[in-house]
Amino acid sequence: MRIAMMSQYYRGGREIWLDKVTERLEKRNYEFIYPDGYKVTEASKMERLKFWFKTKPPEDCDIIHLHDFNLPSLRSGKPIVNTFHGSAMEMYKQTGNKFTRISAFMDKWRSRYGLNVVISRDCQRDIPNSIYVPNGTDTKLFSPNKHKDKFEFMRKEKRINVLFTGRNVPLKGRIDMDLIKVYDSTLNFIEPNEWIEHKEMPFLYNACDVYAHCSHYDGTALNVLEAMACGKPVVAWNIGGLSDCIFNDVNGYLVEMGEHAQFALAILRAYKNRKRLGINGRILCETIFNWKNVAQQYNEIYQKLGGR
């Protein structure tokens, strides 16, 4: 079965999703094809508009899998799978970006076609007629106690070593992290200042005691799942789809947005219970949040749409 993957961007979570899911489904005799000029990039607004209205899907496909709005695909008459990797409306509420508001409108438009899939239950508020298929992680690459040497120099003895990997933009919570630092002097924040290749991220997760996620919006953040797979407890703001994978006092703690002192206390609590929380997080990834499960669910979706 030939699947046209219609996705123009991003370098990050969506790129990993495409790579890991298609890799597993190709072993089931699926063939994935892409539009002319497909590239992984941080697309400009003009490039996105071109993708929305001009880029055509390959004609010789059985199913079109949309990861963003694409008008030629919606007009093609082909069976369509829509994957929504987050809520553009929630992103707009956090950023006020008018282009993101337009993206939310486009998501509503494409949700009227084909079979809709969301990566979090939070997204289902915007796309109610949808199937929930959570994100996954590679539990072989991301595992406890592997690759411990590379970033050990960033640790500090007699401190709680806390990893934060958000980009230096307001949406990713860098300012929040700066505020949280003032509440407890025993915290040592490990903050990489440069891009780290995905295959090297296990080194980084295993160098910390607790993973802190301060993003103001995420569907289901892959770095949260990767930290869990490495056996690390996670502390995060209670936003987006994180309540689907972080459970209080099971594998981490969720804190209400803006409660910086409570966030610092949650880190201390996570450190105290790090062994139990870490084991539980690893089990959740082995049983639910892994790419094998994701690929299996999309196999069933493709088979249903393909009439097999």
BAZAZA-935646 format. One record per residue (C-alpha): z negated, y, x; chain; residue in three letters; residue number from 1. Coordinates in steps of 0.02 Angstrom, whole numbers. Each point is the difference from the previous one (the first is absolute). Example, Ala and Ser with C-alpha at 12.3 -4.5 7.8 and 13.67 -1.06 7.14 Angstrom:
+--------+--------+--------+------+------+-----+
:      Z :      Y :      X : unit : code : pos :
+--------+--------+--------+------+------+-----+
:   -390 :   -225 :    615 :    A :  ALA :   1 :
:     33 :    172 :     69 :    A :  SER :   2 :
+--------+--------+--------+------+------+-----+
// end
This chain:
+--------+--------+--------+------+------+-----+
:      Z :      Y :      X : unit : code : pos :
+--------+--------+--------+------+------+-----+
:      0 :      0 :      0 :    A :  MET :   1 :
:     50 :    170 :     69 :    A :  ARG :   2 :
:   -127 :    140 :    -23 :    A :  ILE :   3 :
:     48 :    182 :     30 :    A :  ALA :   4 :
:   -151 :     89 :     74 :    A :  MET :   5 :
:     12 :    183 :    -47 :    A :  MET :   6 :
:   -123 :     96 :    107 :    A :  SER :   7 :
:     37 :    144 :    116 :    A :  GLN :   8 :
:   -167 :     32 :     82 :    A :  TYR :   9 :
:   -147 :     -3 :     66 :    A :  TYR :  10 :
:    -57 :    -42 :    175 :    A :  ARG :  11 :
:   -167 :    -77 :    -46 :    A :  GLY :  12 :
:    -65 :   -107 :   -143 :    A :  GLY :  13 :
:    164 :    -20 :    -94 :    A :  ARG :  14 :
:     92 :    -48 :    159 :    A :  GLU :  15 :
:   -131 :   -136 :     31 :    A :  ILE :  16 :
:     13 :    -59 :   -182 :    A :  TRP :  17 :
:    189 :    -18 :     13 :    A :  LEU :  18 :
:    -11 :    -91 :    166 :    A :  ASP :  19 :
:   -137 :   -123 :    -47 :    A :  LYS :  20 :
:     55 :    -43 :   -177 :    A :  VAL :  21 :
:    185 :    -22 :     40 :    A :  THR :  22 :
:    -43 :   -103 :    154 :    A :  GLU :  23 :
:    -91 :   -127 :   -108 :    A :  ARG :  24 :
:    127 :     -1 :   -141 :    A :  LEU :  25 :
:    147 :    -27 :    118 :    A :  GLU :  26 :
:    -76 :   -171 :     35 :    A :  LYS :  27 :
:     28 :    -37 :   -185 :    A :  ARG :  28 :
:    187 :     35 :     17 :    A :  ASN :  29 :
:     -1 :    179 :    -62 :    A :  TYR :  30 :
:    118 :    122 :     84 :    A :  GLU :  31 :
:    -51 :    182 :      8 :    A :  PHE :  32 :
:    132 :    135 :     14 :    A :  ILE :  33 :
:    -19 :    188 :     17 :    A :  TYR :  34 :
:    101 :    155 :    -48 :    A :  PRO :  35 :
:    119 :     80 :    124 :    A :  ASP :  36 :
:    -92 :    111 :    122 :    A :  GLY :  37 :
:   -169 :    -82 :    -32 :    A :  TYR :  38 :
:   -129 :     57 :    126 :    A :  LYS :  39 :
:   -187 :     10 :     15 :    A :  VAL :  40 :
:    -48 :    181 :     20 :    A :  THR :  41 :
:   -110 :    140 :    -64 :    A :  GLU :  42 :
:    132 :     59 :   -123 :    A :  ALA :  43 :
:     28 :    185 :    -31 :    A :  SER :  44 :
:      9 :     66 :   -178 :    A :  LYS :  45 :
:    190 :     11 :     12 :    A :  MET :  46 :
:     11 :   -180 :     60 :    A :  GLU :  47 :
:   -110 :    -57 :   -144 :    A :  ARG :  48 :
:    107 :     94 :   -126 :    A :  LEU :  49 :
:    155 :    -82 :     73 :    A :  LYS :  50 :
:    -82 :   -170 :    -17 :    A :  PHE :  51 :
:    -54 :     36 :   -179 :    A :  TRP :  52 :
:    170 :     52 :    -65 :    A :  PHE :  53 :
:    139 :    -50 :    123 :    A :  LYS :  54 :
:    -44 :   -157 :     98 :    A :  THR :  55 :
:     81 :   -153 :    -80 :    A :  LYS :  56 :
:    -71 :   -175 :      5 :    A :  PRO :  57 :
:    105 :   -139 :     77 :    A :  PRO :  58 :
:    116 :    -69 :   -134 :    A :  GLU :  59 :
:    -13 :   -183 :     52 :    A :  ASP :  60 :
:   -182 :    -25 :    -51 :    A :  CYS :  61 :
:    -85 :   -101 :   -136 :    A :  ASP :  62 :
:   -154 :    110 :    -19 :    A :  ILE :  63 :
:    -40 :    180 :     49 :    A :  ILE :  64 :
:   -177 :     29 :     63 :    A :  HIS :  65 :
:    -45 :    185 :    -11 :    A :  LEU :  66 :
:   -140 :     75 :    104 :    A :  HIS :  67 :
:     45 :    176 :    -54 :    A :  ASP :  68 :
:    107 :     84 :   -131 :    A :  PHE :  69 :
:    188 :    -32 :     18 :    A :  ASN :  70 :
:    116 :     52 :   -141 :    A :  LEU :  71 :
:    152 :   -104 :     54 :    A :  PRO :  72 :
:   -110 :   -157 :     -6 :    A :  SER :  73 :
:    -62 :     40 :   -174 :    A :  LEU :  74 :
:    180 :     20 :    -58 :    A :  ARG :  75 :
:     61 :   -159 :     85 :    A :  SER :  76 :
:    -39 :   -122 :   -140 :    A :  GLY :  77 :
:    -84 :   -117 :    125 :    A :  LYS :  78 :
:   -173 :    -76 :    -27 :    A :  PRO :  79 :
:   -130 :    117 :     76 :    A :  ILE :  80 :
:   -172 :    -22 :     76 :    A :  VAL :  81 :
:    -98 :    163 :     20 :    A :  ASN :  82 :
:   -142 :      1 :    125 :    A :  THR :  83 :
:   -115 :    152 :     -7 :    A :  PHE :  84 :
:    -94 :     19 :    164 :    A :  HIS :  85 :
:   -121 :    128 :    -70 :    A :  GLY :  86 :
:    -18 :    132 :   -134 :    A :  SER :  87 :
:    103 :    156 :     33 :    A :  ALA :  88 :
:    -97 :     87 :   -139 :    A :  MET :  89 :
:   -167 :    -33 :     85 :    A :  GLU :  90 :
:     76 :     59 :    164 :    A :  MET :  91 :
:     54 :    160 :    -86 :    A :  TYR :  92 :
:   -177 :     28 :    -67 :    A :  LYS :  93 :
:    -67 :    -11 :    177 :    A :  GLN :  94 :
:    132 :    103 :     89 :    A :  THR :  95 :
:     74 :    116 :   -132 :    A :  GLY :  96 :
:    169 :    -33 :     81 :    A :  ASN :  97 :
:    135 :     42 :   -128 :    A :  LYS :  98 :
:    123 :   -125 :     74 :    A :  PHE :  99 :
:   -129 :   -137 :    -27 :    A :  THR : 100 :
:    -10 :     54 :   -182 :    A :  ARG : 101 :
:    188 :    -27 :    -11 :    A :  ILE : 102 :
:    -23 :   -172 :     80 :    A :  SER : 103 :
:   -124 :    -43 :   -139 :    A :  ALA : 104 :
:    132 :     46 :   -130 :    A :  PHE : 105 :
:    127 :   -110 :     91 :    A :  MET : 106 :
:   -123 :   -145 :     -1 :    A :  ASP : 107 :
:    -18 :     16 :   -188 :    A :  LYS : 108 :
:    189 :      1 :    -16 :    A :  TRP : 109 :
:     30 :   -157 :    101 :    A :  ARG : 110 :
:   -144 :    -92 :    -83 :    A :  SER : 111 :
:    109 :     -9 :   -157 :    A :  ARG : 112 :
:    116 :   -122 :     89 :    A :  TYR : 113 :
:    -31 :   -178 :     56 :    A :  GLY : 114 :
:   -164 :    -83 :     46 :    A :  LEU : 115 :
:   -138 :    112 :     68 :    A :  ASN : 116 :
:   -123 :    -50 :    136 :    A :  VAL : 117 :
:   -147 :    103 :     63 :    A :  VAL : 118 :
:   -107 :    -26 :    155 :    A :  ILE : 119 :
:   -162 :     57 :    -84 :    A :  SER : 120 :
:    -77 :      5 :   -172 :    A :  ARG : 121 :
:    -19 :    187 :     23 :    A :  ASP : 122 :
:    191 :     13 :     -5 :    A :  CYS : 123 :
:      1 :    -89 :   -168 :    A :  GLN : 124 :
:    -70 :    157 :    -83 :    A :  ARG : 125 :
:    167 :     83 :     40 :    A :  ASP : 126 :
:    107 :   -158 :    -16 :    A :  ILE : 127 :
:    -88 :    -97 :   -140 :    A :  PRO : 128 :
:    141 :   -124 :    -30 :    A :  ASN : 129 :
:    -20 :    -78 :    172 :    A :  SER : 130 :
:    -54 :   -153 :     98 :    A :  ILE : 131 :
:   -137 :     19 :    130 :    A :  TYR : 132 :
:     45 :    -77 :    170 :    A :  VAL : 133 :
:   -120 :     62 :    135 :    A :  PRO : 134 :
:     49 :     35 :    178 :    A :  ASN : 135 :
:    -36 :   -127 :    135 :    A :  GLY : 136 :
:    -32 :    -17 :    185 :    A :  THR : 137 :
:     44 :   -121 :    140 :    A :  ASP : 138 :
:   -159 :   -102 :     20 :    A :  THR : 139 :
:     64 :    -82 :    159 :    A :  LYS : 140 :
:     36 :    164 :     89 :    A :  LEU : 141 :
:   -155 :     85 :    -71 :    A :  PHE : 142 :
:   -152 :   -109 :     29 :    A :  SER : 143 :
:   -180 :     20 :     63 :    A :  PRO : 144 :
:    -45 :      3 :    184 :    A :  ASN : 145 :
:    179 :      4 :     63 :    A :  LYS : 146 :
:     69 :    123 :    127 :    A :  HIS : 147 :
:   -169 :     80 :     35 :    A :  LYS : 148 :
:     35 :     76 :    171 :    A :  ASP : 149 :
:    135 :    131 :    -22 :    A :  LYS : 150 :
:   -100 :    133 :    -92 :    A :  PHE : 151 :
:   -175 :    -49 :     56 :    A :  GLU : 152 :
:     -6 :    158 :    106 :    A :  PHE : 153 :
:    -11 :    101 :   -163 :    A :  MET : 154 :
:   -162 :    -85 :    -50 :    A :  ARG : 155 :
:   -170 :     73 :     41 :    A :  LYS : 156 :
:   -154 :   -105 :     28 :    A :  GLU : 157 :
:   -150 :     28 :   -115 :    A :  LYS : 158 :
:    115 :     86 :   -126 :    A :  ARG : 159 :
:     82 :    -58 :   -161 :    A :  ILE : 160 :
:    184 :     -2 :     44 :    A :  ASN : 161 :
:    101 :     58 :   -149 :    A :  VAL : 162 :
:    190 :     -8 :     -5 :    A :  LEU : 163 :
:    103 :    132 :    -90 :    A :  PHE : 164 :
:    191 :    -10 :      8 :    A :  THR : 165 :
:     60 :    136 :   -120 :    A :  GLY : 166 :
:    136 :    121 :     52 :    A :  ARG : 167 :
:    -50 :    181 :     34 :    A :  ASN : 168 :
:     47 :     61 :   -174 :    A :  VAL : 169 :
:   -117 :     52 :   -144 :    A :  PRO : 170 :
:     51 :   -146 :   -111 :    A :  LEU : 171 :
:    -63 :   -126 :    128 :    A :  LYS : 172 :
:   -173 :     77 :      7 :    A :  GLY : 173 :
:    -13 :     61 :    179 :    A :  ARG : 174 :
:   -105 :    149 :    -58 :    A :  ILE : 175 :
:   -114 :   -118 :    -98 :    A :  ASP : 176 :
:    -27 :   -103 :    156 :    A :  MET : 177 :
:    -51 :    156 :     97 :    A :  ASP : 178 :
:   -131 :     38 :   -133 :    A :  LEU : 179 :
:    -67 :   -179 :     -4 :    A :  ILE : 180 :
:    -30 :      7 :    188 :    A :  LYS : 181 :
:   -138 :    129 :    -18 :    A :  VAL : 182 :
:   -112 :   -112 :   -107 :    A :  TYR : 183 :
:    -49 :   -130 :    129 :    A :  ASP : 184 :
:      2 :     13 :    189 :    A :  SER : 185 :
:      5 :   -189 :     22 :    A :  THR : 186 :
:    180 :     -7 :    -59 :    A :  LEU : 187 :
:    139 :    -10 :    129 :    A :  ASN : 188 :
:    170 :     28 :    -77 :    A :  PHE : 189 :
:    148 :    -89 :     76 :    A :  ILE : 190 :
:    150 :    109 :    -41 :    A :  GLU : 191 :
:    166 :    -42 :     86 :    A :  PRO : 192 :
:     97 :    157 :     44 :    A :  ASN : 193 :
:    169 :    -83 :     14 :    A :  GLU : 194 :
:    113 :   -117 :    -96 :    A :  TRP : 195 :
:    -50 :   -182 :     26 :    A :  ILE : 196 :
:    125 :   -138 :    -32 :    A :  GLU : 197 :
:    -43 :   -113 :   -145 :    A :  HIS : 198 :
:    -12 :   -155 :    110 :    A :  LYS : 199 :
:   -136 :     87 :    103 :    A :  GLU : 200 :
:   -108 :     51 :   -149 :    A :  MET : 201 :
:   -106 :   -161 :      7 :    A :  PRO : 202 :
:    -66 :     62 :    168 :    A :  PHE : 203 :
:    -58 :    160 :    -84 :    A :  LEU : 204 :
:    -82 :    -78 :   -152 :    A :  TYR : 205 :
:    -96 :   -123 :    107 :    A :  ASN : 206 :
:    -69 :    142 :    107 :    A :  ALA : 207 :
:    -99 :     73 :   -146 :    A :  CYS : 208 :
:   -154 :    -49 :    -99 :    A :  ASP : 209 :
:     50 :     84 :   -164 :    A :  VAL : 210 :
:    168 :     62 :    -63 :    A :  TYR : 211 :
:     -5 :    170 :    -90 :    A :  ALA : 212 :
:    141 :     49 :   -118 :    A :  HIS : 213 :
:     -5 :    182 :    -55 :    A :  CYS : 214 :
:    172 :     17 :    -80 :    A :  SER : 215 :
:      2 :    106 :   -159 :    A :  HIS : 216 :
:    128 :   -116 :    -80 :    A :  TYR : 217 :
:     69 :   -174 :     33 :    A :  ASP : 218 :
:     77 :   -136 :   -108 :    A :  GLY : 219 :
:    -69 :   -141 :    106 :    A :  THR : 220 :
:    -13 :     51 :    182 :    A :  ALA : 221 :
:     63 :   -134 :    120 :    A :  LEU : 222 :
:   -120 :     57 :    136 :    A :  ASN : 223 :
:   -147 :    -38 :   -116 :    A :  VAL : 224 :
:     65 :   -178 :    -25 :    A :  LEU : 225 :
:     34 :    -19 :    186 :    A :  GLU : 226 :
:   -178 :     53 :     42 :    A :  ALA : 227 :
:    -66 :   -124 :   -129 :    A :  MET : 228 :
:    106 :   -139 :     76 :    A :  ALA : 229 :
:    -79 :     41 :    168 :    A :  CYS : 230 :
:   -171 :    -28 :    -77 :    A :  GLY : 231 :
:    -51 :    182 :     -7 :    A :  LYS : 232 :
:    -97 :     81 :   -143 :    A :  PRO : 233 :
:     89 :    149 :    -80 :    A :  VAL : 234 :
:    -70 :    163 :    -66 :    A :  VAL : 235 :
:    118 :    110 :   -102 :    A :  ALA : 236 :
:     13 :    132 :   -133 :    A :  TRP : 237 :
:     14 :    -76 :   -174 :    A :  ASN : 238 :
:    180 :     53 :    -29 :    A :  ILE : 239 :
:    167 :    -78 :    -49 :    A :  GLY : 240 :
:      9 :   -188 :     10 :    A :  GLY : 241 :
:   -142 :    -27 :    125 :    A :  LEU : 242 :
:   -116 :    -67 :   -136 :    A :  SER : 243 :
:    121 :   -147 :    -12 :    A :  ASP : 244 :
:    -46 :    -59 :    174 :    A :  CYS : 245 :
:   -166 :     80 :     50 :    A :  ILE : 246 :
:   -151 :    -63 :    -96 :    A :  PHE : 247 :
:   -171 :     81 :     24 :    A :  ASN : 248 :
:   -117 :   -104 :    106 :    A :  ASP : 249 :
:    129 :   -141 :      5 :    A :  VAL : 250 :
:    121 :     56 :    136 :    A :  ASN : 251 :
:    -41 :    185 :     14 :    A :  GLY : 252 :
:    -46 :    154 :    -99 :    A :  TYR : 253 :
:     91 :    129 :   -106 :    A :  LEU : 254 :
:    -67 :    177 :     -6 :    A :  VAL : 255 :
:     43 :    136 :   -125 :    A :  GLU : 256 :
:    117 :    130 :     72 :    A :  MET : 257 :
:    -85 :    143 :     90 :    A :  GLY : 258 :
:   -171 :    -83 :     20 :    A :  GLU : 259 :
:      2 :     13 :    190 :    A :  HIS : 260 :
:   -185 :    -37 :     27 :    A :  ALA : 261 :
:     16 :   -156 :   -109 :    A :  GLN : 262 :
:    152 :    -53 :     99 :    A :  PHE : 263 :
:   -101 :      8 :    162 :    A :  ALA : 264 :
:   -140 :   -100 :    -82 :    A :  LEU : 265 :
:    128 :   -129 :    -59 :    A :  ALA : 266 :
:     60 :    -20 :    180 :    A :  ILE : 267 :
:   -180 :    -36 :     55 :    A :  LEU : 268 :
:    -19 :   -126 :   -141 :    A :  ARG : 269 :
:    167 :    -82 :     44 :    A :  ALA : 270 :
:    -54 :    -15 :    181 :    A :  TYR : 271 :
:   -165 :    -80 :    -49 :    A :  LYS : 272 :
:     92 :   -128 :   -108 :    A :  ASN : 273 :
:    157 :    -10 :    107 :    A :  ARG : 274 :
:     -1 :   -188 :     29 :    A :  LYS : 275 :
:    -12 :    -47 :   -185 :    A :  ARG : 276 :
:    120 :    137 :    -57 :    A :  LEU : 277 :
:    124 :    -43 :    136 :    A :  GLY : 278 :
:      3 :   -185 :    -44 :    A :  ILE : 279 :
:     28 :     41 :   -184 :    A :  ASN : 280 :
:    142 :    120 :     41 :    A :  GLY : 281 :
:     85 :   -132 :    105 :    A :  ARG : 282 :
:    -15 :   -127 :   -141 :    A :  ILE : 283 :
:     78 :    123 :   -123 :    A :  LEU : 284 :
:    150 :     21 :    115 :    A :  CYS : 285 :
:     19 :   -187 :     28 :    A :  GLU : 286 :
:     -4 :    -36 :   -186 :    A :  THR : 287 :
:     78 :    153 :    -85 :    A :  ILE : 288 :
:     60 :    143 :    110 :    A :  PHE : 289 :
:    128 :    -85 :    111 :    A :  ASN : 290 :
:    190 :      8 :     14 :    A :  TRP : 291 :
:     21 :   -183 :    -47 :    A :  LYS : 292 :
:    -73 :     35 :   -173 :    A :  ASN : 293 :
:    104 :    158 :    -20 :    A :  VAL : 294 :
:    160 :    -91 :     46 :    A :  ALA : 295 :
:    -39 :   -142 :   -121 :    A :  GLN : 296 :
:    -22 :    121 :   -145 :    A :  GLN : 297 :
:    164 :     87 :     39 :    A :  TYR : 298 :
:     85 :   -168 :     13 :    A :  ASN : 299 :
:    -54 :    -34 :   -180 :    A :  GLU : 300 :
:     60 :    173 :    -54 :    A :  ILE : 301 :
:    171 :    -24 :     81 :    A :  TYR : 302 :
:     19 :   -173 :    -76 :    A :  GLN : 303 :
:    -41 :     68 :   -172 :    A :  LYS : 304 :
:    126 :    142 :     13 :    A :  LEU : 305 :
:    131 :   -110 :     81 :    A :  GLY : 306 :
:    -11 :   -127 :   -140 :    A :  GLY : 307 :
:    -51 :   -146 :    110 :    A :  ARG : 308 :
+--------+--------+--------+------+------+-----+
// end
